[in-house]
Amino acid sequence: MSRTLRSARHQALKDFLVERRKQAGLTQAEVAKKLRRYQSFVATVEGGQRKVDVVELLAFAEAIGFDPREAIKRLSAIKPD
């Protein structure tokens, strides 16, 4: 298994999170507040410097307002590196 931090799937996940946040009309600070985290946490996730585990993905989904199955479906369509 390759490293996931710079993988195509990781890139797709961070792109998905940014896309959904922007579609929801939310700033990083607003998402961070809902997550009870600092804005810098959201920035590091969106910038690709931090992995997101499944529990965090669920939290992002609740904070932003998307179905986490959408993210999984999109990532599953990408071949692993």
PDB file of N, CA, C and O in Angstrom:
ATOM      1  N   MET A   1       0.848  -1.181   0.000  1.00  0.00           N
ATOM      2  CA  MET A   1       0.000   0.000   0.000  1.00  0.00           C
ATOM      3  C   MET A   1       0.889   1.238   0.000  1.00  0.00           C
ATOM      4  O   MET A   1       1.855   1.320   0.758  1.00  0.00           O
ATOM      5  N   SER A   2       0.559   2.183  -0.841  1.00  0.00           N
ATOM      6  CA  SER A   2       1.337   3.408  -0.910  1.00  0.00           C
ATOM      7  C   SER A   2       0.936   4.365   0.208  1.00  0.00           C
ATOM      8  O   SER A   2      -0.070   4.169   0.890  1.00  0.00           O
ATOM      9  N   ARG A   3       1.729   5.380   0.373  1.00  0.00           N
ATOM     10  CA  ARG A   3       1.398   6.404   1.356  1.00  0.00           C
ATOM     11  C   ARG A   3       0.170   7.150   0.879  1.00  0.00           C
ATOM     12  O   ARG A   3       0.024   7.433  -0.310  1.00  0.00           O
ATOM     13  N   THR A   4      -0.715   7.467   1.815  1.00  0.00           N
ATOM     14  CA  THR A   4      -1.982   8.070   1.416  1.00  0.00           C
ATOM     15  C   THR A   4      -1.981   9.586   1.405  1.00  0.00           C
ATOM     16  O   THR A   4      -2.833  10.188   0.751  1.00  0.00           O
ATOM     17  N   LEU A   5      -1.062  10.220   2.100  1.00  0.00           N
ATOM     18  CA  LEU A   5      -1.109  11.671   2.239  1.00  0.00           C
ATOM     19  C   LEU A   5      -0.985  12.403   0.906  1.00  0.00           C
ATOM     20  O   LEU A   5      -1.596  13.456   0.728  1.00  0.00           O
ATOM     21  N   ARG A   6      -0.223  11.878  -0.013  1.00  0.00           N
ATOM     22  CA  ARG A   6      -0.058  12.527  -1.323  1.00  0.00           C
ATOM     23  C   ARG A   6      -0.724  11.731  -2.447  1.00  0.00           C
ATOM     24  O   ARG A   6      -0.439  11.965  -3.622  1.00  0.00           O
ATOM     25  N   SER A   7      -1.592  10.809  -2.103  1.00  0.00           N
ATOM     26  CA  SER A   7      -2.223   9.955  -3.108  1.00  0.00           C
ATOM     27  C   SER A   7      -3.320  10.692  -3.878  1.00  0.00           C
ATOM     28  O   SER A   7      -3.785  11.755  -3.468  1.00  0.00           O
ATOM     29  N   ALA A   8      -3.712  10.108  -4.984  1.00  0.00           N
ATOM     30  CA  ALA A   8      -4.802  10.675  -5.791  1.00  0.00           C
ATOM     31  C   ALA A   8      -6.106  10.691  -4.993  1.00  0.00           C
ATOM     32  O   ALA A   8      -6.898  11.626  -5.109  1.00  0.00           O
ATOM     33  N   ARG A   9      -6.321   9.671  -4.198  1.00  0.00           N
ATOM     34  CA  ARG A   9      -7.538   9.635  -3.381  1.00  0.00           C
ATOM     35  C   ARG A   9      -7.528  10.722  -2.311  1.00  0.00           C
ATOM     36  O   ARG A   9      -8.561  11.331  -2.030  1.00  0.00           O
ATOM     37  N   HIS A  10      -6.375  10.963  -1.722  1.00  0.00           N
ATOM     38  CA  HIS A  10      -6.281  12.031  -0.718  1.00  0.00           C
ATOM     39  C   HIS A  10      -6.546  13.385  -1.371  1.00  0.00           C
ATOM     40  O   HIS A  10      -7.260  14.220  -0.817  1.00  0.00           O
ATOM     41  N   GLN A  11      -5.970  13.594  -2.544  1.00  0.00           N
ATOM     42  CA  GLN A  11      -6.208  14.831  -3.291  1.00  0.00           C
ATOM     43  C   GLN A  11      -7.695  14.991  -3.591  1.00  0.00           C
ATOM     44  O   GLN A  11      -8.249  16.080  -3.446  1.00  0.00           O
ATOM     45  N   ALA A  12      -8.332  13.914  -4.004  1.00  0.00           N
ATOM     46  CA  ALA A  12      -9.761  13.968  -4.317  1.00  0.00           C
ATOM     47  C   ALA A  12     -10.591  14.271  -3.076  1.00  0.00           C
ATOM     48  O   ALA A  12     -11.582  14.997  -3.156  1.00  0.00           O
ATOM     49  N   LEU A  13     -10.198  13.723  -1.932  1.00  0.00           N
ATOM     50  CA  LEU A  13     -10.935  13.982  -0.698  1.00  0.00           C
ATOM     51  C   LEU A  13     -10.822  15.445  -0.297  1.00  0.00           C
ATOM     52  O   LEU A  13     -11.827  16.074   0.037  1.00  0.00           O
ATOM     53  N   LYS A  14      -9.634  15.986  -0.324  1.00  0.00           N
ATOM     54  CA  LYS A  14      -9.492  17.391   0.069  1.00  0.00           C
ATOM     55  C   LYS A  14     -10.215  18.303  -0.921  1.00  0.00           C
ATOM     56  O   LYS A  14     -10.813  19.300  -0.515  1.00  0.00           O
ATOM     57  N   ASP A  15     -10.168  17.977  -2.209  1.00  0.00           N
ATOM     58  CA  ASP A  15     -10.917  18.753  -3.208  1.00  0.00           C
ATOM     59  C   ASP A  15     -12.419  18.665  -2.939  1.00  0.00           C
ATOM     60  O   ASP A  15     -13.135  19.660  -3.045  1.00  0.00           O
ATOM     61  N   PHE A  16     -12.884  17.475  -2.593  1.00  0.00           N
ATOM     62  CA  PHE A  16     -14.300  17.269  -2.284  1.00  0.00           C
ATOM     63  C   PHE A  16     -14.725  18.129  -1.096  1.00  0.00           C
ATOM     64  O   PHE A  16     -15.771  18.778  -1.137  1.00  0.00           O
ATOM     65  N   LEU A  17     -13.909  18.132  -0.032  1.00  0.00           N
ATOM     66  CA  LEU A  17     -14.252  18.906   1.163  1.00  0.00           C
ATOM     67  C   LEU A  17     -14.311  20.405   0.869  1.00  0.00           C
ATOM     68  O   LEU A  17     -15.215  21.100   1.332  1.00  0.00           O
ATOM     69  N   VAL A  18     -13.347  20.894   0.099  1.00  0.00           N
ATOM     70  CA  VAL A  18     -13.342  22.314  -0.270  1.00  0.00           C
ATOM     71  C   VAL A  18     -14.574  22.633  -1.117  1.00  0.00           C
ATOM     72  O   VAL A  18     -15.262  23.625  -0.875  1.00  0.00           O
ATOM     73  N   GLU A  19     -14.843  21.793  -2.101  1.00  0.00           N
ATOM     74  CA  GLU A  19     -15.990  21.994  -2.992  1.00  0.00           C
ATOM     75  C   GLU A  19     -17.290  22.053  -2.210  1.00  0.00           C
ATOM     76  O   GLU A  19     -18.099  22.959  -2.409  1.00  0.00           O
ATOM     77  N   ARG A  20     -17.492  21.091  -1.321  1.00  0.00           N
ATOM     78  CA  ARG A  20     -18.732  21.044  -0.549  1.00  0.00           C
ATOM     79  C   ARG A  20     -18.844  22.222   0.423  1.00  0.00           C
ATOM     80  O   ARG A  20     -19.931  22.764   0.625  1.00  0.00           O
ATOM     81  N   ARG A  21     -17.716  22.613   1.023  1.00  0.00           N
ATOM     82  CA  ARG A  21     -17.736  23.761   1.940  1.00  0.00           C
ATOM     83  C   ARG A  21     -18.145  25.026   1.192  1.00  0.00           C
ATOM     84  O   ARG A  21     -18.980  25.796   1.667  1.00  0.00           O
ATOM     85  N   LYS A  22     -17.553  25.232   0.025  1.00  0.00           N
ATOM     86  CA  LYS A  22     -17.864  26.416  -0.762  1.00  0.00           C
ATOM     87  C   LYS A  22     -19.312  26.390  -1.260  1.00  0.00           C
ATOM     88  O   LYS A  22     -19.985  27.421  -1.273  1.00  0.00           O
ATOM     89  N   GLN A  23     -19.789  25.208  -1.670  1.00  0.00           N
ATOM     90  CA  GLN A  23     -21.183  25.087  -2.106  1.00  0.00           C
ATOM     91  C   GLN A  23     -22.146  25.422  -0.972  1.00  0.00           C
ATOM     92  O   GLN A  23     -23.231  25.953  -1.208  1.00  0.00           O
ATOM     93  N   ALA A  24     -21.746  25.112   0.254  1.00  0.00           N
ATOM     94  CA  ALA A  24     -22.576  25.397   1.422  1.00  0.00           C
ATOM     95  C   ALA A  24     -22.472  26.867   1.840  1.00  0.00           C
ATOM     96  O   ALA A  24     -23.209  27.327   2.712  1.00  0.00           O
ATOM     97  N   GLY A  25     -21.548  27.596   1.205  1.00  0.00           N
ATOM     98  CA  GLY A  25     -21.385  29.008   1.527  1.00  0.00           C
ATOM     99  C   GLY A  25     -20.720  29.241   2.878  1.00  0.00           C
ATOM    100  O   GLY A  25     -20.975  30.244   3.546  1.00  0.00           O
ATOM    101  N   LEU A  26     -19.863  28.299   3.270  1.00  0.00           N
ATOM    102  CA  LEU A  26     -19.197  28.388   4.568  1.00  0.00           C
ATOM    103  C   LEU A  26     -17.725  28.742   4.409  1.00  0.00           C
ATOM    104  O   LEU A  26     -17.088  28.366   3.425  1.00  0.00           O
ATOM    105  N   THR A  27     -17.196  29.466   5.383  1.00  0.00           N
ATOM    106  CA  THR A  27     -15.771  29.739   5.429  1.00  0.00           C
ATOM    107  C   THR A  27     -15.095  28.635   6.238  1.00  0.00           C
ATOM    108  O   THR A  27     -15.756  27.855   6.925  1.00  0.00           O
ATOM    109  N   GLN A  28     -13.780  28.584   6.145  1.00  0.00           N
ATOM    110  CA  GLN A  28     -13.041  27.630   6.974  1.00  0.00           C
ATOM    111  C   GLN A  28     -13.304  27.896   8.452  1.00  0.00           C
ATOM    112  O   GLN A  28     -13.438  26.957   9.237  1.00  0.00           O
ATOM    113  N   ALA A  29     -13.378  29.157   8.832  1.00  0.00           N
ATOM    114  CA  ALA A  29     -13.620  29.516  10.234  1.00  0.00           C
ATOM    115  C   ALA A  29     -14.987  29.030  10.702  1.00  0.00           C
ATOM    116  O   ALA A  29     -15.128  28.571  11.835  1.00  0.00           O
ATOM    117  N   GLU A  30     -15.989  29.126   9.842  1.00  0.00           N
ATOM    118  CA  GLU A  30     -17.333  28.669  10.216  1.00  0.00           C
ATOM    119  C   GLU A  30     -17.373  27.151  10.387  1.00  0.00           C
ATOM    120  O   GLU A  30     -18.002  26.641  11.314  1.00  0.00           O
ATOM    121  N   VAL A  31     -16.703  26.441   9.496  1.00  0.00           N
ATOM    122  CA  VAL A  31     -16.633  24.981   9.621  1.00  0.00           C
ATOM    123  C   VAL A  31     -15.877  24.611  10.889  1.00  0.00           C
ATOM    124  O   VAL A  31     -16.292  23.723  11.634  1.00  0.00           O
ATOM    125  N   ALA A  32     -14.773  25.292  11.126  1.00  0.00           N
ATOM    126  CA  ALA A  32     -13.979  25.023  12.330  1.00  0.00           C
ATOM    127  C   ALA A  32     -14.807  25.224  13.593  1.00  0.00           C
ATOM    128  O   ALA A  32     -14.719  24.426  14.526  1.00  0.00           O
ATOM    129  N   LYS A  33     -15.594  26.262  13.629  1.00  0.00           N
ATOM    130  CA  LYS A  33     -16.439  26.525  14.794  1.00  0.00           C
ATOM    131  C   LYS A  33     -17.421  25.381  15.024  1.00  0.00           C
ATOM    132  O   LYS A  33     -17.628  24.954  16.160  1.00  0.00           O
ATOM    133  N   LYS A  34     -18.026  24.885  13.943  1.00  0.00           N
ATOM    134  CA  LYS A  34     -18.951  23.757  14.056  1.00  0.00           C
ATOM    135  C   LYS A  34     -18.250  22.489  14.520  1.00  0.00           C
ATOM    136  O   LYS A  34     -18.838  21.654  15.208  1.00  0.00           O
ATOM    137  N   LEU A  35     -16.969  22.356  14.129  1.00  0.00           N
ATOM    138  CA  LEU A  35     -16.183  21.185  14.521  1.00  0.00           C
ATOM    139  C   LEU A  35     -15.562  21.347  15.913  1.00  0.00           C
ATOM    140  O   LEU A  35     -14.999  20.405  16.472  1.00  0.00           O
ATOM    141  N   ARG A  36     -15.680  22.563  16.458  1.00  0.00           N
ATOM    142  CA  ARG A  36     -15.028  22.904  17.732  1.00  0.00           C
ATOM    143  C   ARG A  36     -13.510  22.736  17.634  1.00  0.00           C
ATOM    144  O   ARG A  36     -12.852  22.204  18.528  1.00  0.00           O
ATOM    145  N   ARG A  37     -12.992  23.215  16.509  1.00  0.00           N
ATOM    146  CA  ARG A  37     -11.551  23.180  16.236  1.00  0.00           C
ATOM    147  C   ARG A  37     -11.136  24.580  15.787  1.00  0.00           C
ATOM    148  O   ARG A  37     -11.974  25.462  15.598  1.00  0.00           O
ATOM    149  N   TYR A  38      -9.842  24.764  15.624  1.00  0.00           N
ATOM    150  CA  TYR A  38      -9.326  26.024  15.103  1.00  0.00           C
ATOM    151  C   TYR A  38      -9.426  26.033  13.586  1.00  0.00           C
ATOM    152  O   TYR A  38      -9.460  24.984  12.943  1.00  0.00           O
ATOM    153  N   GLN A  39      -9.473  27.243  13.026  1.00  0.00           N
ATOM    154  CA  GLN A  39      -9.514  27.398  11.570  1.00  0.00           C
ATOM    155  C   GLN A  39      -8.292  26.760  10.940  1.00  0.00           C
ATOM    156  O   GLN A  39      -8.375  26.237   9.829  1.00  0.00           O
ATOM    157  N   SER A  40      -7.163  26.790  11.624  1.00  0.00           N
ATOM    158  CA  SER A  40      -5.939  26.212  11.076  1.00  0.00           C
ATOM    159  C   SER A  40      -6.068  24.701  10.867  1.00  0.00           C
ATOM    160  O   SER A  40      -5.417  24.146   9.981  1.00  0.00           O
ATOM    161  N   PHE A  41      -6.896  24.030  11.669  1.00  0.00           N
ATOM    162  CA  PHE A  41      -7.151  22.594  11.480  1.00  0.00           C
ATOM    163  C   PHE A  41      -7.809  22.368  10.114  1.00  0.00           C
ATOM    164  O   PHE A  41      -7.380  21.507   9.347  1.00  0.00           O
ATOM    165  N   VAL A  42      -8.838  23.139   9.826  1.00  0.00           N
ATOM    166  CA  VAL A  42      -9.528  23.012   8.543  1.00  0.00           C
ATOM    167  C   VAL A  42      -8.568  23.351   7.406  1.00  0.00           C
ATOM    168  O   VAL A  42      -8.570  22.680   6.374  1.00  0.00           O
ATOM    169  N   ALA A  43      -7.758  24.375   7.585  1.00  0.00           N
ATOM    170  CA  ALA A  43      -6.794  24.772   6.553  1.00  0.00           C
ATOM    171  C   ALA A  43      -5.780  23.667   6.275  1.00  0.00           C
ATOM    172  O   ALA A  43      -5.432  23.432   5.118  1.00  0.00           O
ATOM    173  N   THR A  44      -5.300  22.987   7.313  1.00  0.00           N
ATOM    174  CA  THR A  44      -4.324  21.920   7.080  1.00  0.00           C
ATOM    175  C   THR A  44      -4.949  20.716   6.394  1.00  0.00           C
ATOM    176  O   THR A  44      -4.294  20.041   5.600  1.00  0.00           O
ATOM    177  N   VAL A  45      -6.216  20.442   6.696  1.00  0.00           N
ATOM    178  CA  VAL A  45      -6.925  19.357   6.009  1.00  0.00           C
ATOM    179  C   VAL A  45      -7.110  19.729   4.539  1.00  0.00           C
ATOM    180  O   VAL A  45      -6.778  18.950   3.645  1.00  0.00           O
ATOM    181  N   GLU A  46      -7.640  20.922   4.302  1.00  0.00           N
ATOM    182  CA  GLU A  46      -7.895  21.358   2.929  1.00  0.00           C
ATOM    183  C   GLU A  46      -6.609  21.567   2.137  1.00  0.00           C
ATOM    184  O   GLU A  46      -6.604  21.448   0.911  1.00  0.00           O
ATOM    185  N   GLY A  47      -5.538  21.872   2.826  1.00  0.00           N
ATOM    186  CA  GLY A  47      -4.252  22.073   2.155  1.00  0.00           C
ATOM    187  C   GLY A  47      -3.505  20.782   1.893  1.00  0.00           C
ATOM    188  O   GLY A  47      -2.475  20.782   1.218  1.00  0.00           O
ATOM    189  N   GLY A  48      -4.016  19.679   2.423  1.00  0.00           N
ATOM    190  CA  GLY A  48      -3.409  18.382   2.161  1.00  0.00           C
ATOM    191  C   GLY A  48      -2.281  17.998   3.096  1.00  0.00           C
ATOM    192  O   GLY A  48      -1.588  17.009   2.856  1.00  0.00           O
ATOM    193  N   GLN A  49      -2.082  18.767   4.165  1.00  0.00           N
ATOM    194  CA  GLN A  49      -1.004  18.442   5.089  1.00  0.00           C
ATOM    195  C   GLN A  49      -1.444  17.475   6.190  1.00  0.00           C
ATOM    196  O   GLN A  49      -0.620  17.035   6.992  1.00  0.00           O
ATOM    197  N   ARG A  50      -2.724  17.147   6.232  1.00  0.00           N
ATOM    198  CA  ARG A  50      -3.241  16.295   7.293  1.00  0.00           C
ATOM    199  C   ARG A  50      -4.234  15.302   6.723  1.00  0.00           C
ATOM    200  O   ARG A  50      -5.065  15.648   5.884  1.00  0.00           O
ATOM    201  N   LYS A  51      -4.141  14.063   7.186  1.00  0.00           N
ATOM    202  CA  LYS A  51      -5.106  13.035   6.794  1.00  0.00           C
ATOM    203  C   LYS A  51      -6.418  13.243   7.543  1.00  0.00           C
ATOM    204  O   LYS A  51      -6.457  13.892   8.588  1.00  0.00           O
ATOM    205  N   VAL A  52      -7.479  12.686   6.995  1.00  0.00           N
ATOM    206  CA  VAL A  52      -8.784  12.719   7.633  1.00  0.00           C
ATOM    207  C   VAL A  52      -9.207  11.279   7.876  1.00  0.00           C
ATOM    208  O   VAL A  52      -9.290  10.488   6.937  1.00  0.00           O
ATOM    209  N   ASP A  53      -9.475  10.936   9.129  1.00  0.00           N
ATOM    210  CA  ASP A  53      -9.956   9.580   9.394  1.00  0.00           C
ATOM    211  C   ASP A  53     -11.471   9.543   9.207  1.00  0.00           C
ATOM    212  O   ASP A  53     -12.099  10.579   8.990  1.00  0.00           O
ATOM    213  N   VAL A  54     -12.041   8.372   9.291  1.00  0.00           N
ATOM    214  CA  VAL A  54     -13.469   8.211   9.002  1.00  0.00           C
ATOM    215  C   VAL A  54     -14.341   8.982   9.994  1.00  0.00           C
ATOM    216  O   VAL A  54     -15.379   9.520   9.611  1.00  0.00           O
ATOM    217  N   VAL A  55     -13.939   9.040  11.243  1.00  0.00           N
ATOM    218  CA  VAL A  55     -14.713   9.779  12.245  1.00  0.00           C
ATOM    219  C   VAL A  55     -14.687  11.274  11.922  1.00  0.00           C
ATOM    220  O   VAL A  55     -15.699  11.962  12.055  1.00  0.00           O
ATOM    221  N   GLU A  56     -13.527  11.766  11.499  1.00  0.00           N
ATOM    222  CA  GLU A  56     -13.421  13.171  11.113  1.00  0.00           C
ATOM    223  C   GLU A  56     -14.219  13.454   9.845  1.00  0.00           C
ATOM    224  O   GLU A  56     -14.823  14.519   9.719  1.00  0.00           O
ATOM    225  N   LEU A  57     -14.226  12.517   8.909  1.00  0.00           N
ATOM    226  CA  LEU A  57     -15.028  12.691   7.697  1.00  0.00           C
ATOM    227  C   LEU A  57     -16.502  12.845   8.059  1.00  0.00           C
ATOM    228  O   LEU A  57     -17.197  13.691   7.497  1.00  0.00           O
ATOM    229  N   LEU A  58     -16.973  12.035   8.989  1.00  0.00           N
ATOM    230  CA  LEU A  58     -18.365  12.155   9.436  1.00  0.00           C
ATOM    231  C   LEU A  58     -18.619  13.509  10.079  1.00  0.00           C
ATOM    232  O   LEU A  58     -19.670  14.111   9.862  1.00  0.00           O
ATOM    233  N   ALA A  59     -17.675  13.988  10.861  1.00  0.00           N
ATOM    234  CA  ALA A  59     -17.818  15.301  11.498  1.00  0.00           C
ATOM    235  C   ALA A  59     -17.855  16.415  10.454  1.00  0.00           C
ATOM    236  O   ALA A  59     -18.663  17.337  10.557  1.00  0.00           O
ATOM    237  N   PHE A  60     -16.979  16.331   9.445  1.00  0.00           N
ATOM    238  CA  PHE A  60     -17.008  17.314   8.366  1.00  0.00           C
ATOM    239  C   PHE A  60     -18.353  17.268   7.639  1.00  0.00           C
ATOM    240  O   PHE A  60     -18.921  18.310   7.315  1.00  0.00           O
ATOM    241  N   ALA A  61     -18.852  16.082   7.389  1.00  0.00           N
ATOM    242  CA  ALA A  61     -20.136  15.936   6.701  1.00  0.00           C
ATOM    243  C   ALA A  61     -21.255  16.607   7.486  1.00  0.00           C
ATOM    244  O   ALA A  61     -22.091  17.305   6.912  1.00  0.00           O
ATOM    245  N   GLU A  62     -21.269  16.400   8.779  1.00  0.00           N
ATOM    246  CA  GLU A  62     -22.300  17.022   9.614  1.00  0.00           C
ATOM    247  C   GLU A  62     -22.140  18.542   9.654  1.00  0.00           C
ATOM    248  O   GLU A  62     -23.127  19.276   9.588  1.00  0.00           O
ATOM    249  N   ALA A  63     -20.903  19.008   9.761  1.00  0.00           N
ATOM    250  CA  ALA A  63     -20.646  20.446   9.853  1.00  0.00           C
ATOM    251  C   ALA A  63     -20.983  21.173   8.554  1.00  0.00           C
ATOM    252  O   ALA A  63     -21.528  22.277   8.572  1.00  0.00           O
ATOM    253  N   ILE A  64     -20.657  20.546   7.434  1.00  0.00           N
ATOM    254  CA  ILE A  64     -20.854  21.188   6.134  1.00  0.00           C
ATOM    255  C   ILE A  64     -22.246  20.892   5.566  1.00  0.00           C
ATOM    256  O   ILE A  64     -22.841  21.720   4.876  1.00  0.00           O
ATOM    257  N   GLY A  65     -22.746  19.696   5.872  1.00  0.00           N
ATOM    258  CA  GLY A  65     -24.074  19.332   5.387  1.00  0.00           C
ATOM    259  C   GLY A  65     -24.063  18.534   4.102  1.00  0.00           C
ATOM    260  O   GLY A  65     -24.779  18.863   3.157  1.00  0.00           O
ATOM    261  N   PHE A  66     -23.256  17.486   4.061  1.00  0.00           N
ATOM    262  CA  PHE A  66     -23.265  16.592   2.899  1.00  0.00           C
ATOM    263  C   PHE A  66     -23.336  15.153   3.384  1.00  0.00           C
ATOM    264  O   PHE A  66     -23.080  14.859   4.552  1.00  0.00           O
ATOM    265  N   ASP A  67     -23.688  14.267   2.468  1.00  0.00           N
ATOM    266  CA  ASP A  67     -23.761  12.837   2.764  1.00  0.00           C
ATOM    267  C   ASP A  67     -22.358  12.254   2.605  1.00  0.00           C
ATOM    268  O   ASP A  67     -21.795  12.302   1.511  1.00  0.00           O
ATOM    269  N   PRO A  68     -21.783  11.703   3.677  1.00  0.00           N
ATOM    270  CA  PRO A  68     -20.413  11.187   3.568  1.00  0.00           C
ATOM    271  C   PRO A  68     -20.274  10.055   2.556  1.00  0.00           C
ATOM    272  O   PRO A  68     -19.174   9.777   2.077  1.00  0.00           O
ATOM    273  N   ARG A  69     -21.384   9.404   2.231  1.00  0.00           N
ATOM    274  CA  ARG A  69     -21.330   8.343   1.221  1.00  0.00           C
ATOM    275  C   ARG A  69     -20.943   8.902  -0.144  1.00  0.00           C
ATOM    276  O   ARG A  69     -20.367   8.193  -0.970  1.00  0.00           O
ATOM    277  N   GLU A  70     -21.264  10.188  -0.383  1.00  0.00           N
ATOM    278  CA  GLU A  70     -20.853  10.838  -1.632  1.00  0.00           C
ATOM    279  C   GLU A  70     -19.329  10.861  -1.743  1.00  0.00           C
ATOM    280  O   GLU A  70     -18.769  10.571  -2.800  1.00  0.00           O
ATOM    281  N   ALA A  71     -18.675  11.205  -0.647  1.00  0.00           N
ATOM    282  CA  ALA A  71     -17.206  11.263  -0.642  1.00  0.00           C
ATOM    283  C   ALA A  71     -16.624   9.879  -0.880  1.00  0.00           C
ATOM    284  O   ALA A  71     -15.710   9.716  -1.688  1.00  0.00           O
ATOM    285  N   ILE A  72     -17.149   8.886  -0.179  1.00  0.00           N
ATOM    286  CA  ILE A  72     -16.654   7.517  -0.321  1.00  0.00           C
ATOM    287  C   ILE A  72     -16.848   7.031  -1.758  1.00  0.00           C
ATOM    288  O   ILE A  72     -15.956   6.406  -2.332  1.00  0.00           O
ATOM    289  N   LYS A  73     -17.999   7.315  -2.328  1.00  0.00           N
ATOM    290  CA  LYS A  73     -18.276   6.896  -3.700  1.00  0.00           C
ATOM    291  C   LYS A  73     -17.289   7.542  -4.673  1.00  0.00           C
ATOM    292  O   LYS A  73     -16.771   6.880  -5.572  1.00  0.00           O
ATOM    293  N   ARG A  74     -17.033   8.831  -4.490  1.00  0.00           N
ATOM    294  CA  ARG A  74     -16.092   9.523  -5.379  1.00  0.00           C
ATOM    295  C   ARG A  74     -14.681   8.957  -5.235  1.00  0.00           C
ATOM    296  O   ARG A  74     -13.985   8.751  -6.229  1.00  0.00           O
ATOM    297  N   LEU A  75     -14.266   8.709  -4.000  1.00  0.00           N
ATOM    298  CA  LEU A  75     -12.917   8.180  -3.767  1.00  0.00           C
ATOM    299  C   LEU A  75     -12.771   6.746  -4.261  1.00  0.00           C
ATOM    300  O   LEU A  75     -11.706   6.350  -4.735  1.00  0.00           O
ATOM    301  N   SER A  76     -13.838   5.977  -4.148  1.00  0.00           N
ATOM    302  CA  SER A  76     -13.799   4.585  -4.603  1.00  0.00           C
ATOM    303  C   SER A  76     -13.616   4.466  -6.108  1.00  0.00           C
ATOM    304  O   SER A  76     -13.107   3.460  -6.602  1.00  0.00           O
ATOM    305  N   ALA A  77     -14.029   5.489  -6.828  1.00  0.00           N
ATOM    306  CA  ALA A  77     -13.911   5.474  -8.291  1.00  0.00           C
ATOM    307  C   ALA A  77     -12.489   5.755  -8.766  1.00  0.00           C
ATOM    308  O   ALA A  77     -12.184   5.580  -9.946  1.00  0.00           O
ATOM    309  N   ILE A  78     -11.631   6.183  -7.872  1.00  0.00           N
ATOM    310  CA  ILE A  78     -10.251   6.507  -8.219  1.00  0.00           C
ATOM    311  C   ILE A  78      -9.366   5.311  -7.923  1.00  0.00           C
ATOM    312  O   ILE A  78      -9.427   4.731  -6.839  1.00  0.00           O
ATOM    313  N   LYS A  79      -8.549   4.949  -8.891  1.00  0.00           N
ATOM    314  CA  LYS A  79      -7.627   3.832  -8.692  1.00  0.00           C
ATOM    315  C   LYS A  79      -6.563   4.231  -7.689  1.00  0.00           C
ATOM    316  O   LYS A  79      -6.057   5.352  -7.740  1.00  0.00           O
ATOM    317  N   PRO A  80      -6.211   3.328  -6.772  1.00  0.00           N
ATOM    318  CA  PRO A  80      -5.145   3.638  -5.815  1.00  0.00           C
ATOM    319  C   PRO A  80      -3.814   3.857  -6.532  1.00  0.00           C
ATOM    320  O   PRO A  80      -3.562   3.279  -7.589  1.00  0.00           O
ATOM    321  N   ASP A  81      -2.971   4.697  -5.943  1.00  0.00           N
ATOM    322  CA  ASP A  81      -1.640   4.970  -6.507  1.00  0.00           C
ATOM    323  C   ASP A  81      -0.753   3.751  -6.404  1.00  0.00           C
ATOM    324  O   ASP A  81       0.403   3.791  -6.826  1.00  0.00           O
TER     325      ASP A  81
END
